[in-house]
Amino acid sequence: MLFLLTFSSCKKETANQQIIPIPNGDFEQWDNMPNLAIWKTNSCPACLPSYETYIIQKVTDAAHGHFAAKFIYNGVYSSYAKNKFSISAHPNLLTGYVKSSIASGDTAMICIDLFSGSNIVDNGNFYETSSNMNYRKIEIPISQNTANIDSAQILVVGGKKQNTELFVDNLILIRND
């Protein structure tokens, strides 16, 4: 009896965790060009100038599911993708999986802004400055200045130097109560 009381008093409470979906946050949806669906990007796989324009690439080297997105620098401009969508709950974290090959002195980043109307009221940022050849989970804390939010925008930006590559997969917003 004493044994049961001792161990039952050690029970830890787990916080409620709400997952807030990100449209195509798992990078599984691509059109037949292949362009990343839902996100607004500066990638143009079908364009034919003298430099590489397919700078946000569909790759099967994924941390989760079948596909991930690879952001590269083409020698002319950085790759970027942004996704703005409605949300009704204020997240605490943006989580996801990244791996990278970062050229010396370069930086790639993932940013999240929370909006109330057209005003940015909270945000969080992740900066990748070193190479990590295996996927790892990242957690980007989001500021908590106000509870009044209506939408979120996520921006992923590749580096500005040749040979920088950022792989991103399975972005999820989490609210811990």
ABEGO torsion letter per residue (X at the ends): XAAAAAAAAABBBBBBBBBBBBBGAAGABBBAOBBBBGBBBABBAABABABBABABBBBABBABEABBBBBBBAGABBBBBBBBBBBABBBABBBBBBBBBBBBGBBBBBBBBBBBEABBABBBBBBBABBBABBBBBBBBBBBABABBABBBBBBBBBABBGBBBBBBGBBBBBBX
